[in-house]
């Protein structure tokens, strides 16, 4: 996720459950009372908050018509946030983060939004002076447990069940004895290992010279056997593997359906998408740049991404959601009026794409099913 030069905080409109409490989470230290506060009741989504418009696509290749149906619409299902990220569909609900509010929310069709977890990231004793104190990307493991990039908490953690009061297991927090920068996005491989990116966006200044930055590199890491990590035990700090060291701002991360490739994008200063060959031992080789959108002037950067069952890549980028072929050919861009952060598949057929953007969450119904989030061994 990248929100450098964050716009002034928007006056929250639409859903009324968040306005003051969400803003307070980014401007004052988290109190012990806040850590134990009860989850608010659901706020219904009134019809006036829903908005449906024609889905606009910047078509780059005729193949996009196989993905986006004629007459497709874009639905805004929730609004009134500051910077939404990390969507994941689980148990009939969409979980997503509002990073500046330091919260993970839960949206359920017909019921609306509740705050699932607060704080979700920074819990330190001192005032957080940055703009992104919360958690970031999320995914599920093969046992249905929510795994979270802690971002400003500077770790990767797992909830042992889909319950905000569930025990928390720390999966990674240091490399070579030094604190991680701010884990950004996470993805499991079918062998149970977990890969994540670690740029500095969760640090207060978001810069490489931040006083709290301990690692020189902004890396891509692998946690071997993360799935088997015993609940409540300390991270296997000695086993954490640094795989990529030459991207200045690694961000979104996803596997190809056959897991032969790992895709990693870089949000700035170069807006690029990379592909790596995945070796049998989980390491990465044969780095290849798939696409460079650095010169695209539209708002937004390469960020969270997913793939469909045919290997097409769906990624946040300048102007909206970029759709690439497996070879990196741009097929089209789903145009969104806000900066897009991430996407997630949902629905029984996995053909509904949920999109988290600046203040809102959207969805669109497409033609090709998304690759299942939870993979079995290949």
Buried (B, 14 or more C-beta within 10 A) or exposed (E): BBBEEBEEBEEBEBBEBBEEBBBBBBEEBBEEEBEEEEBBEBBEBEEEBEBEEEBEBBEBBEBBBBBBBEEBEBBBBBBBBBBBBBBBBBEEBBBBBBBBBBBBBBBBEEBBBBBBBBBBBBBBEEEBEBBBBBBBBBBBBBEEBBBBBBBBBBBBBBBBEBEBEBEBBBBBBBBEEEBBBBBBBBBBBBBBBBBBBBBBBBBBBBEBEBEBBBBEBBBBBBBBEBBEBEEEEEBBEEEBBBBBEEBBBBBBBBBBBEEBBBBBBBBBEBBBBBBBEBEEEBEBEEEEEBBBBEEBEEBBBBBBBBBBEEBBBBBBBBBBBBBBBBEBBBBBBBBBBBBBBBBBBBBEEBBBBBBBBBBBBBBBBBEBBBBEBEBEEE
